[in-house]
Amino acid sequence: MKLIKFCFHSFLLVATISLLFYFLIPSEVNVAVHPVGDGYGYSVSVKNKTVIKQDFIPAIQEQKAFCTFEDAQTIGTLIKRKIEKKENPSITLSELKENNISFLCN
């Protein structure tokens, strides 16, 4: 009986530590928004190494910066989630539209 209790408590300890690491350790993927001319772009880094520097809105024909800081942050965060899920980090025109990214700046 003592062995079963010991195993159970050991399992709980390992599970608790694992959950703490999962939820409390910061992600190794980070997004930073930066100014580009009259707009904004973003960079994505993995383990403090820049892997994507995007100065223009992806998936459109023109080379236009994001109109707002928030738009650049939204798409940078979408890229971050894709990288964390080990998905292709490319962005489609439909994803830009789904996230209400503006193409016409004031």
C-alpha positions, 0 to 999 in steps of 0.5 A: 500500500505504501508503494502505491501511495508513493507512486501516486504522490510521485505522479502528482508531483511530476504532473504538477511540475510539468503543468507549471513549466507549460504554463509559467515558462515563457514561450521561446517564440517572441513577436516584436513590432517595429516602425516601417516608414509610415506604418509597422512591421514585425519580427519573430524570434525563436530562442532570441534569434530572428527568424522572420522580419516582415516589413510589409503585409504578407500575401498581397501584391503591393509592398505596404507596411501595416497601417497600425501597430495592432495589425502588425501585432495580430499577424505576428502573433498568428505567425507565433502560434503557427510556429509553436504548433509546428505549422507552416507560418505563411499567411494567406489573404483570407487570414488577413481578411479574417483578422480585419487587417486594413490595406488602406491607411489614412 
